Amino acid sequence: MTGFGKAQVTLNGCRVDCEIRTLNSRNTDINVKLDQKLKSYELILRKKCQEGLLRGKIDLSISMEPIGNEKGGLQVTEAFEKRLHIMQDLLNKNFDSQEEVSTQMAWQLLLKEDLWNVAEQNVVWDEEDIEKLQKCLDDAIGQTMDFRQTEGRQIHIFLDQELTHIEQSIPKVKKLLAARGEQLREGLERHMQEIKDLDAHRFEQEILYYLDKWDVTEELVRLAAHCTYFRTTMNAGVATGKKLQFITQEIGREINTLGAKASFAPIQHLVVNMKENLEKIKEQIANVL
C-alpha cells in the first residue's frame, strides 16, 4: 500500500499543490494538512481520499502559493490598502476622534496577526473552484493508485512463487509417508518383542490410536485446498488483503498440525521450509489492499 501522488491546479490567483503519501496499515488512518483557506472543506476532501485509497496510513497535504504578485486574487498594493482601511475602522471604533494614538499602539494594531489575515480568510470559493480542487485531488489519488498497482504486480509475483513452493511440498510429503510408515512399523515390532505379556485386544486399540494420531491425509487435503483458494482470491482483481490474511492463518494451522503429527525427520524438514515460505507471504500481505 505504499504510494505517492501529486497534482496542481490554479485557483483564485494561487497555485494549489495536492500531495498524497501512503504507507502500510491494517486500517484507514488519514492525516490531513490543509491551507487555512481550505479548512472548511476538510471533511469533503477526507471522504474523497478514503473512498479513493480504501486503506492504509494516508498523509494528504494541500498547500496554496500566490502566483506572481497576486495573493488571493488581489494585487499586493490593493491588499495592503485594504488592510490599512480595516485598521482605520478599528481605530475609529475604539478611540475618540480627539484622542491621540501613540506610535507604539499603532504598530501593535498594524502588526496584529488577525488583522493581516482578514483578507486571506475571506476568500470566496464558488462551485467551479471546488470542482477543480476535487479534480486535482482525484488526479493525485490516481497517481497514488498507479504507484500501488506497480508495487502490487511485484508483490503478486513474489506471493505466487512462495505459494508454489508450499504446493510443491505437498506431493513430497505424500511420497515420504510410505517410508515413515515403515519406520513406525519397525518401531512397533521392536517394542512388541520387548513386551512379555501382550494383551492382543489392548494392542489393537493402541495401534488404532496411533494410526489415527499419525494420519496426515486430511491436513494435506485441506492444505492443498487452502493454497488453491489463496491463489483464486489473489487473482480476483479486487481489494482482498484482509481476506488473504485469514486464508494465510488457515494455511499456517494446517502446516503446524502436519509438523506436530509428522514424527519423521524428512517430513519435518519440509514443514520447516513451508513455514519459512508462509512467513514471507505474511510479511508481504501487509502491503496488499
Phi and psi in degrees as GROMACS dihedral restraints (atoms count N, CA, C in turn):
[ dihedral_restraints ]
;  ai    aj    ak    al  type     phi  dphi    fc
    3     4     5     6     1   -69.8    20    10
    4     5     6     7     1   134.3    20    10
    6     7     8     9     1  -161.7    20    10
    7     8     9    10     1   163.6    20    10
    9    10    11    12     1  -150.4    20    10
   10    11    12    13     1   138.9    20    10
   12    13    14    15     1  -151.2    20    10
   13    14    15    16     1   147.5    20    10
   15    16    17    18     1  -147.9    20    10
   16    17    18    19     1   138.6    20    10
   18    19    20    21     1  -146.5    20    10
   19    20    21    22     1   160.5    20    10
   21    22    23    24     1  -131.9    20    10
   22    23    24    25     1   154.1    20    10
   24    25    26    27     1  -155.1    20    10
   25    26    27    28     1   154.1    20    10
   27    28    29    30     1  -104.0    20    10
   28    29    30    31     1   124.7    20    10
   30    31    32    33     1  -138.9    20    10
   31    32    33    34     1   131.8    20    10
   33    34    35    36     1    50.0    20    10
   34    35    36    37     1    42.8    20    10
   36    37    38    39     1    72.2    20    10
   37    38    39    40     1    15.3    20    10
   39    40    41    42     1  -125.4    20    10
   40    41    42    43     1   149.4    20    10
   42    43    44    45     1   -91.0    20    10
   43    44    45    46     1   122.8    20    10
   45    46    47    48     1  -102.5    20    10
   46    47    48    49     1   121.3    20    10
   48    49    50    51     1  -105.9    20    10
   49    50    51    52     1   121.8    20    10
   51    52    53    54     1  -110.9    20    10
   52    53    54    55     1   122.0    20    10
   54    55    56    57     1  -130.5    20    10
   55    56    57    58     1   135.6    20    10
   57    58    59    60     1  -127.5    20    10
   58    59    60    61     1   133.8    20    10
   60    61    62    63     1  -129.8    20    10
   61    62    63    64     1   135.2    20    10
   63    64    65    66     1  -127.2    20    10
   64    65    66    67     1   146.7    20    10
   66    67    68    69     1  -130.7    20    10
   67    68    69    70     1   171.6    20    10
   69    70    71    72     1   -70.2    20    10
   70    71    72    73     1   138.1    20    10
   72    73    74    75     1  -164.8    20    10
   73    74    75    76     1   143.5    20    10
   75    76    77    78     1   -70.7    20    10
   76    77    78    79     1   -25.8    20    10
   78    79    80    81     1  -120.4    20    10
   79    80    81    82     1  -176.4    20    10
   81    82    83    84     1   -96.2    20    10
   82    83    84    85     1   118.9    20    10
   84    85    86    87     1  -131.6    20    10
   85    86    87    88     1   103.2    20    10
   87    88    89    90     1  -106.5    20    10
   88    89    90    91     1   123.7    20    10
   90    91    92    93     1  -110.9    20    10
   91    92    93    94     1   116.5    20    10
   93    94    95    96     1  -109.6    20    10
   94    95    96    97     1   128.1    20    10
   96    97    98    99     1  -123.2    20    10
   97    98    99   100     1   111.2    20    10
   99   100   101   102     1  -120.0    20    10
  100   101   102   103     1   153.6    20    10
  102   103   104   105     1   -63.0    20    10
  103   104   105   106     1   148.2    20    10
  105   106   107   108     1   -55.0    20    10
  106   107   108   109     1   -33.9    20    10
  108   109   110   111     1   -69.6    20    10
  109   110   111   112     1   -14.9    20    10
  111   112   113   114     1  -106.8    20    10
  112   113   114   115     1     4.0    20    10
  114   115   116   117     1   -58.4    20    10
  115   116   117   118     1   -34.6    20    10
  117   118   119   120     1   -68.2    20    10
  118   119   120   121     1   -13.9    20    10
  120   121   122   123     1  -107.1    20    10
  121   122   123   124     1    16.7    20    10
  123   124   125   126     1   -61.5    20    10
  124   125   126   127     1   -43.4    20    10
  126   127   128   129     1   -63.3    20    10
  127   128   129   130     1   -40.1    20    10
  129   130   131   132     1   -64.2    20    10
  130   131   132   133     1   -46.2    20    10
  132   133   134   135     1   -68.3    20    10
  133   134   135   136     1   -37.8    20    10
  135   136   137   138     1   -64.3    20    10
  136   137   138   139     1   -43.3    20    10
  138   139   140   141     1   -63.6    20    10
  139   140   141   142     1   -43.9    20    10
  141   142   143   144     1   -62.5    20    10
  142   143   144   145     1   -37.5    20    10
  144   145   146   147     1   -65.5    20    10
  145   146   147   148     1   -43.1    20    10
  147   148   149   150     1   -66.5    20    10
  148   149   150   151     1   -41.4    20    10
  150   151   152   153     1   -66.8    20    10
  151   152   153   154     1   -35.2    20    10
  153   154   155   156     1   -82.4    20    10
  154   155   156   157     1   -31.4    20    10
  156   157   158   159     1  -106.9    20    10
  157   158   159   160     1    -8.6    20    10
  159   160   161   162     1    68.5    20    10
  160   161   162   163     1   -62.0    20    10
  162   163   164   165     1  -156.0    20    10
  163   164   165   166     1   160.0    20    10
  165   166   167   168     1   120.8    20    10
  166   167   168   169     1   174.6    20    10
  168   169   170   171     1   -87.2    20    10
  169   170   171   172     1   113.8    20    10
  171   172   173   174     1  -117.2    20    10
  172   173   174   175     1   125.7    20    10
  174   175   176   177     1  -110.1    20    10
  175   176   177   178     1   114.2    20    10
  177   178   179   180     1  -109.8    20    10
  178   179   180   181     1   125.2    20    10
  180   181   182   183     1  -128.0    20    10
  181   182   183   184     1   125.0    20    10
  183   184   185   186     1  -126.5    20    10
  184   185   186   187     1   116.1    20    10
  186   187   188   189     1  -118.3    20    10
  187   188   189   190     1   158.6    20    10
  189   190   191   192     1  -128.7    20    10
  190   191   192   193     1   134.6    20    10
  192   193   194   195     1  -131.5    20    10
  193   194   195   196     1   136.3    20    10
  195   196   197   198     1   -65.6    20    10
  196   197   198   199     1   146.7    20    10
  198   199   200   201     1   -97.7    20    10
  199   200   201   202     1   123.1    20    10
  201   202   203   204     1    63.4    20    10
  202   203   204   205     1  -129.3    20    10
  204   205   206   207     1   -96.9    20    10
  205   206   207   208     1    13.5    20    10
  207   208   209   210     1  -100.1    20    10
  208   209   210   211     1   150.2    20    10
  210   211   212   213     1  -151.1    20    10
  211   212   213   214     1   116.2    20    10
  213   214   215   216     1    64.1    20    10
  214   215   216   217     1    26.8    20    10
  216   217   218   219     1    85.4    20    10
  217   218   219   220     1    -0.9    20    10
  219   220   221   222     1  -113.9    20    10
  220   221   222   223     1   144.9    20    10
  222   223   224   225     1   -67.1    20    10
  223   224   225   226     1   153.5    20    10
  225   226   227   228     1   -57.7    20    10
  226   227   228   229     1   -43.2    20    10
  228   229   230   231     1   -63.0    20    10
  229   230   231   232     1   -43.3    20    10
  231   232   233   234     1   -64.1    20    10
  232   233   234   235     1   -41.0    20    10
  234   235   236   237     1   -63.8    20    10
  235   236   237   238     1   -40.4    20    10
  237   238   239   240     1   -62.9    20    10
  238   239   240   241     1   -45.3    20    10
  240   241   242   243     1   -63.9    20    10
  241   242   243   244     1   -36.6    20    10
  243   244   245   246     1   -65.1    20    10
  244   245   246   247     1   -39.8    20    10
  246   247   248   249     1   -68.9    20    10
  247   248   249   250     1   -35.1    20    10
  249   250   251   252     1   -63.8    20    10
  250   251   252   253     1   -39.1    20    10
  252   253   254   255     1   -63.3    20    10
  253   254   255   256     1   -39.4    20    10
  255   256   257   258     1   -63.4    20    10
  256   257   258   259     1   -41.4    20    10
  258   259   260   261     1   -63.7    20    10
  259   260   261   262     1   -40.8    20    10
  261   262   263   264     1   -62.6    20    10
  262   263   264   265     1   -39.7    20    10
  264   265   266   267     1   -62.9    20    10
  265   266   267   268     1   -39.7    20    10
  267   268   269   270     1   -64.5    20    10
  268   269   270   271     1   -40.3    20    10
  270   271   272   273     1   -62.6    20    10
  271   272   273   274     1   -43.6    20    10
  273   274   275   276     1   -64.7    20    10
  274   275   276   277     1   -33.2    20    10
  276   277   278   279     1   -76.7    20    10
  277   278   279   280     1   -32.3    20    10
  279   280   281   282     1  -102.0    20    10
  280   281   282   283     1    -9.6    20    10
  282   283   284   285     1  -135.6    20    10
  283   284   285   286     1   145.7    20    10
  285   286   287   288     1   -70.3    20    10
  286   287   288   289     1   154.7    20    10
  288   289   290   291     1   -62.5    20    10
  289   290   291   292     1   -27.4    20    10
  291   292   293   294     1   -85.2    20    10
  292   293   294   295     1   -14.0    20    10
  294   295   296   297     1   -81.9    20    10
  295   296   297   298     1   134.9    20    10
  297   298   299   300     1   -83.6    20    10
  298   299   300   301     1   143.2    20    10
  300   301   302   303     1  -108.7    20    10
  301   302   303   304     1   124.2    20    10
  303   304   305   306     1   -68.5    20    10
  304   305   306   307     1   156.4    20    10
  306   307   308   309     1   -61.1    20    10
  307   308   309   310     1   -38.7    20    10
  309   310   311   312     1   -64.1    20    10
  310   311   312   313     1   -41.8    20    10
  312   313   314   315     1   -66.2    20    10
  313   314   315   316     1   -38.6    20    10
  315   316   317   318     1   -63.4    20    10
  316   317   318   319     1   -42.3    20    10
  318   319   320   321     1   -66.3    20    10
  319   320   321   322     1   -36.7    20    10
  321   322   323   324     1   -62.3    20    10
  322   323   324   325     1   -40.7    20    10
  324   325   326   327     1   -68.8    20    10
  325   326   327   328     1   -40.0    20    10
  327   328   329   330     1   -64.3    20    10
  328   329   330   331     1   -36.4    20    10
  330   331   332   333     1   -94.4    20    10
  331   332   333   334     1     0.8    20    10
  333   334   335   336     1   -59.4    20    10
  334   335   336   337     1   125.6    20    10
  336   337   338   339     1   -59.5    20    10
  337   338   339   340     1   -45.0    20    10
  339   340   341   342     1   -60.2    20    10
  340   341   342   343     1   -36.7    20    10
  342   343   344   345     1   -63.8    20    10
  343   344   345   346     1   -43.4    20    10
  345   346   347   348     1   -76.1    20    10
  346   347   348   349     1   -17.7    20    10
  348   349   350   351     1   -93.5    20    10
  349   350   351   352     1    -6.8    20    10
  351   352   353   354     1   -58.7    20    10
  352   353   354   355     1   -45.9    20    10
  354   355   356   357     1   -65.3    20    10
  355   356   357   358     1   -33.7    20    10
  357   358   359   360     1   -75.5    20    10
  358   359   360   361     1   -33.9    20    10
  360   361   362   363     1   -75.6    20    10
  361   362   363   364     1   -21.9    20    10
  363   364   365   366     1   -92.1    20    10
  364   365   366   367     1    33.8    20    10
  366   367   368   369     1   -71.5    20    10
  367   368   369   370     1   132.0    20    10
  369   370   371   372     1   -99.6    20    10
  370   371   372   373     1   123.7    20    10
  372   373   374   375     1  -105.0    20    10
  373   374   375   376     1   121.8    20    10
  375   376   377   378     1   -91.4    20    10
  376   377   378   379     1   176.5    20    10
  378   379   380   381     1   -62.2    20    10
  379   380   381   382     1   -36.1    20    10
  381   382   383   384     1   -65.6    20    10
  382   383   384   385     1   -38.8    20    10
  384   385   386   387     1   -62.4    20    10
  385   386   387   388     1   -44.1    20    10
  387   388   389   390     1   -65.2    20    10
  388   389   390   391     1   -38.1    20    10
  390   391   392   393     1   -63.8    20    10
  391   392   393   394     1   -40.5    20    10
  393   394   395   396     1   -64.9    20    10
  394   395   396   397     1   -39.8    20    10
  396   397   398   399     1   -64.4    20    10
  397   398   399   400     1   -42.8    20    10
  399   400   401   402     1   -66.5    20    10
  400   401   402   403     1   -36.7    20    10
  402   403   404   405     1   -64.3    20    10
  403   404   405   406     1   -40.0    20    10
  405   406   407   408     1   -61.5    20    10
  406   407   408   409     1   -43.6    20    10
  408   409   410   411     1   -64.8    20    10
  409   410   411   412     1   -39.4    20    10
  411   412   413   414     1   -60.4    20    10
  412   413   414   415     1   -39.6    20    10
  414   415   416   417     1   -64.2    20    10
  415   416   417   418     1   -42.1    20    10
  417   418   419   420     1   -65.5    20    10
  418   419   420   421     1   -39.4    20    10
  420   421   422   423     1   -64.4    20    10
  421   422   423   424     1   -41.2    20    10
  423   424   425   426     1   -61.5    20    10
  424   425   426   427     1   -42.7    20    10
  426   427   428   429     1   -63.3    20    10
  427   428   429   430     1   -39.9    20    10
  429   430   431   432     1   -63.2    20    10
  430   431   432   433     1   -42.8    20    10
  432   433   434   435     1   -67.3    20    10
  433   434   435   436     1   -35.2    20    10
  435   436   437   438     1   -62.9    20    10
  436   437   438   439     1   -41.6    20    10
  438   439   440   441     1   -60.5    20    10
  439   440   441   442     1   -44.9    20    10
  441   442   443   444     1   -63.0    20    10
  442   443   444   445     1   -41.2    20    10
  444   445   446   447     1   -65.4    20    10
  445   446   447   448     1   -37.2    20    10
  447   448   449   450     1   -61.9    20    10
  448   449   450   451     1   -45.4    20    10
  450   451   452   453     1   -65.5    20    10
  451   452   453   454     1   -37.8    20    10
  453   454   455   456     1   -63.5    20    10
  454   455   456   457     1   -36.6    20    10
  456   457   458   459     1   -64.3    20    10
  457   458   459   460     1   -37.9    20    10
  459   460   461   462     1   -67.6    20    10
  460   461   462   463     1   -41.1    20    10
  462   463   464   465     1   -65.3    20    10
  463   464   465   466     1   -37.7    20    10
  465   466   467   468     1   -59.9    20    10
  466   467   468   469     1   -44.4    20    10
  468   469   470   471     1   -61.7    20    10
  469   470   471   472     1   -43.6    20    10
  471   472   473   474     1   -64.1    20    10
  472   473   474   475     1   -46.7    20    10
  474   475   476   477     1   -62.1    20    10
  475   476   477   478     1   -40.2    20    10
  477   478   479   480     1   -61.9    20    10
  478   479   480   481     1   -40.6    20    10
  480   481   482   483     1   -66.0    20    10
  481   482   483   484     1   -46.5    20    10
  483   484   485   486     1   -67.1    20    10
  484   485   486   487     1   -38.0    20    10
  486   487   488   489     1   -66.6    20    10
  487   488   489   490     1   -36.8    20    10
  489   490   491   492     1   -61.8    20    10
  490   491   492   493     1   -38.7    20    10
  492   493   494   495     1   -60.8    20    10
  493   494   495   496     1   -41.1    20    10
  495   496   497   498     1   -65.7    20    10
  496   497   498   499     1   -45.0    20    10
  498   499   500   501     1   -62.6    20    10
  499   500   501   502     1   -38.4    20    10
  501   502   503   504     1   -69.1    20    10
  502   503   504   505     1   -21.4    20    10
  504   505   506   507     1   -77.0    20    10
  505   506   507   508     1   -22.5    20    10
  507   508   509   510     1   -62.8    20    10
  508   509   510   511     1   -51.7    20    10
  510   511   512   513     1   -64.0    20    10
  511   512   513   514     1   -29.1    20    10
  513   514   515   516     1   -64.9    20    10
  514   515   516   517     1   -40.3    20    10
  516   517   518   519     1   -64.4    20    10
  517   518   519   520     1   -42.4    20    10
  519   520   521   522     1   -59.9    20    10
  520   521   522   523     1   -39.6    20    10
  522   523   524   525     1   -65.8    20    10
  523   524   525   526     1   -31.2    20    10
  525   526   527   528     1   -81.6    20    10
  526   527   528   529     1   -11.6    20    10
  528   529   530   531     1   -63.4    20    10
  529   530   531   532     1   -35.9    20    10
  531   532   533   534     1   -63.9    20    10
  532   533   534   535     1   -44.0    20    10
  534   535   536   537     1   -65.9    20    10
  535   536   537   538     1   -38.5    20    10
  537   538   539   540     1   -63.9    20    10
  538   539   540   541     1   -42.3    20    10
  540   541   542   543     1   -60.7    20    10
  541   542   543   544     1   -39.3    20    10
  543   544   545   546     1   -65.3    20    10
  544   545   546   547     1   -40.0    20    10
  546   547   548   549     1   -64.9    20    10
  547   548   549   550     1   -41.3    20    10
  549   550   551   552     1   -66.2    20    10
  550   551   552   553     1   -39.2    20    10
  552   553   554   555     1   -64.1    20    10
  553   554   555   556     1   -42.6    20    10
  555   556   557   558     1   -63.3    20    10
  556   557   558   559     1   -37.7    20    10
  558   559   560   561     1   -64.9    20    10
  559   560   561   562     1   -41.7    20    10
  561   562   563   564     1   -65.2    20    10
  562   563   564   565     1   -42.7    20    10
  564   565   566   567     1   -62.6    20    10
  565   566   567   568     1   -37.4    20    10
  567   568   569   570     1   -65.8    20    10
  568   569   570   571     1   -40.2    20    10
  570   571   572   573     1   -69.9    20    10
  571   572   573   574     1   -34.6    20    10
  573   574   575   576     1   -62.5    20    10
  574   575   576   577     1   -37.5    20    10
  576   577   578   579     1   -68.7    20    10
  577   578   579   580     1   -25.8    20    10
  579   580   581   582     1   -81.8    20    10
  580   581   582   583     1   -18.6    20    10
  582   583   584   585     1   -88.0    20    10
  583   584   585   586     1   125.3    20    10
  585   586   587   588     1   -82.7    20    10
  586   587   588   589     1   -55.7    20    10
  588   589   590   591     1   -98.8    20    10
  589   590   591   592     1   103.1    20    10
  591   592   593   594     1  -106.9    20    10
  592   593   594   595     1   121.7    20    10
  594   595   596   597     1   -88.2    20    10
  595   596   597   598     1   110.2    20    10
  597   598   599   600     1   -59.6    20    10
  598   599   600   601     1   -41.9    20    10
  600   601   602   603     1   -64.0    20    10
  601   602   603   604     1   -46.5    20    10
  603   604   605   606     1   -64.5    20    10
  604   605   606   607     1   -36.2    20    10
  606   607   608   609     1   -63.7    20    10
  607   608   609   610     1   -41.8    20    10
  609   610   611   612     1   -62.5    20    10
  610   611   612   613     1   -39.9    20    10
  612   613   614   615     1   -62.8    20    10
  613   614   615   616     1   -41.0    20    10
  615   616   617   618     1   -66.2    20    10
  616   617   618   619     1   -39.4    20    10
  618   619   620   621     1   -61.6    20    10
  619   620   621   622     1   -46.3    20    10
  621   622   623   624     1   -62.2    20    10
  622   623   624   625     1   -38.0    20    10
  624   625   626   627     1   -63.4    20    10
  625   626   627   628     1   -47.6    20    10
  627   628   629   630     1   -72.6    20    10
  628   629   630   631     1   -32.2    20    10
  630   631   632   633     1   -62.8    20    10
  631   632   633   634     1   -40.4    20    10
  633   634   635   636     1   -70.2    20    10
  634   635   636   637     1   -38.3    20    10
  636   637   638   639     1   -66.9    20    10
  637   638   639   640     1   -35.4    20    10
  639   640   641   642     1   -91.1    20    10
  640   641   642   643     1    -9.9    20    10
  642   643   644   645     1   -71.1    20    10
  643   644   645   646     1   127.0    20    10
  645   646   647   648     1  -118.4    20    10
  646   647   648   649     1    14.8    20    10
  648   649   650   651     1   -59.4    20    10
  649   650   651   652     1   -46.9    20    10
  651   652   653   654     1   -64.1    20    10
  652   653   654   655     1   -39.6    20    10
  654   655   656   657     1   -62.7    20    10
  655   656   657   658     1   -41.6    20    10
  657   658   659   660     1   -66.9    20    10
  658   659   660   661     1   -39.5    20    10
  660   661   662   663     1   -64.8    20    10
  661   662   663   664     1   -46.4    20    10
  663   664   665   666     1   -66.6    20    10
  664   665   666   667     1   -37.6    20    10
  666   667   668   669     1   -62.5    20    10
  667   668   669   670     1   -43.4    20    10
  669   670   671   672     1   -63.9    20    10
  670   671   672   673     1   -39.6    20    10
  672   673   674   675     1   -66.1    20    10
  673   674   675   676     1   -41.2    20    10
  675   676   677   678     1   -65.3    20    10
  676   677   678   679     1   -38.7    20    10
  678   679   680   681     1   -64.1    20    10
  679   680   681   682     1   -41.1    20    10
  681   682   683   684     1   -64.0    20    10
  682   683   684   685     1   -42.1    20    10
  684   685   686   687     1   -66.0    20    10
  685   686   687   688     1   -38.2    20    10
  687   688   689   690     1   -60.5    20    10
  688   689   690   691     1   -46.7    20    10
  690   691   692   693     1   -65.6    20    10
  691   692   693   694     1   -41.5    20    10
  693   694   695   696     1   -61.6    20    10
  694   695   696   697     1   -43.7    20    10
  696   697   698   699     1   -66.4    20    10
  697   698   699   700     1   -40.7    20    10
  699   700   701   702     1   -63.6    20    10
  700   701   702   703     1   -33.5    20    10
  702   703   704   705     1   -91.0    20    10
  703   704   705   706     1     7.0    20    10
  705   706   707   708     1   -70.4    20    10
  706   707   708   709     1   -21.9    20    10
  708   709   710   711     1    81.9    20    10
  709   710   711   712     1    15.6    20    10
  711   712   713   714     1  -127.6    20    10
  712   713   714   715     1   174.0    20    10
  714   715   716   717     1   -71.2    20    10
  715   716   717   718     1   108.7    20    10
  717   718   719   720     1  -131.5    20    10
  718   719   720   721     1    22.1    20    10
  720   721   722   723     1   -57.4    20    10
  721   722   723   724     1   -47.6    20    10
  723   724   725   726     1   -66.7    20    10
  724   725   726   727     1   -37.9    20    10
  726   727   728   729     1   -64.6    20    10
  727   728   729   730     1   -40.2    20    10
  729   730   731   732     1   -63.4    20    10
  730   731   732   733     1   -34.1    20    10
  732   733   734   735     1   -63.2    20    10
  733   734   735   736     1   -41.9    20    10
  735   736   737   738     1   -65.4    20    10
  736   737   738   739     1   -41.7    20    10
  738   739   740   741     1   -64.8    20    10
  739   740   741   742     1   -38.1    20    10
  741   742   743   744     1   -61.0    20    10
  742   743   744   745     1   -38.2    20    10
  744   745   746   747     1   -61.7    20    10
  745   746   747   748     1   -40.3    20    10
  747   748   749   750     1   -67.8    20    10
  748   749   750   751     1   -39.6    20    10
  750   751   752   753     1   -61.3    20    10
  751   752   753   754     1   -44.6    20    10
  753   754   755   756     1   -62.0    20    10
  754   755   756   757     1   -36.2    20    10
  756   757   758   759     1   -64.5    20    10
  757   758   759   760     1   -42.3    20    10
  759   760   761   762     1   -69.0    20    10
  760   761   762   763     1   -38.3    20    10
  762   763   764   765     1   -65.5    20    10
  763   764   765   766     1   -41.5    20    10
  765   766   767   768     1   -63.7    20    10
  766   767   768   769     1   -42.1    20    10
  768   769   770   771     1   -64.9    20    10
  769   770   771   772     1   -39.8    20    10
  771   772   773   774     1   -60.4    20    10
  772   773   774   775     1   -43.0    20    10
  774   775   776   777     1   -65.7    20    10
  775   776   777   778     1   -37.1    20    10
  777   778   779   780     1   -69.0    20    10
  778   779   780   781     1   -32.4    20    10
  780   781   782   783     1   -90.2    20    10
  781   782   783   784     1   -13.2    20    10
  783   784   785   786     1   -58.0    20    10
  784   785   786   787     1   -55.0    20    10
  786   787   788   789     1    52.4    20    10
  787   788   789   790     1    34.1    20    10
  789   790   791   792     1  -154.8    20    10
  790   791   792   793     1   118.4    20    10
  792   793   794   795     1   -54.7    20    10
  793   794   795   796     1   -47.2    20    10
  795   796   797   798     1   -58.7    20    10
  796   797   798   799     1   -38.6    20    10
  798   799   800   801     1   -68.5    20    10
  799   800   801   802     1   -40.0    20    10
  801   802   803   804     1   -64.8    20    10
  802   803   804   805     1   -31.8    20    10
  804   805   806   807     1   -64.2    20    10
  805   806   807   808     1   -41.6    20    10
  807   808   809   810     1   -64.3    20    10
  808   809   810   811     1   -37.4    20    10
  810   811   812   813     1   -62.7    20    10
  811   812   813   814     1   -42.4    20    10
  813   814   815   816     1   -59.4    20    10
  814   815   816   817     1   -43.3    20    10
  816   817   818   819     1   -64.0    20    10
  817   818   819   820     1   -40.0    20    10
  819   820   821   822     1   -65.8    20    10
  820   821   822   823     1   -37.6    20    10
  822   823   824   825     1   -64.0    20    10
  823   824   825   826     1   -38.0    20    10
  825   826   827   828     1   -64.6    20    10
  826   827   828   829     1   -43.9    20    10
  828   829   830   831     1   -60.9    20    10
  829   830   831   832     1   -40.6    20    10
  831   832   833   834     1   -67.3    20    10
  832   833   834   835     1   -38.8    20    10
  834   835   836   837     1   -63.0    20    10
  835   836   837   838     1   -38.3    20    10
  837   838   839   840     1   -64.5    20    10
  838   839   840   841     1   -38.6    20    10
  840   841   842   843     1   -64.0    20    10
  841   842   843   844     1   -43.9    20    10
  843   844   845   846     1   -61.1    20    10
  844   845   846   847     1   -39.2    20    10
  846   847   848   849     1   -63.1    20    10
  847   848   849   850     1   -39.3    20    10
  849   850   851   852     1   -81.6    20    10
  850   851   852   853     1   -26.0    20    10
  852   853   854   855     1   -64.5    20    10
  853   854   855   856     1   -25.1    20    10
  855   856   857   858     1   -61.4    20    10
  856   857   858   859     1   -18.8    20    10
  858   859   860   861     1   -95.8    20    10
  859   860   861   862     1     5.5    20    10
  861   862   863   864     1  -104.8    20    10
  862   863   864   865     1   132.4    20    10
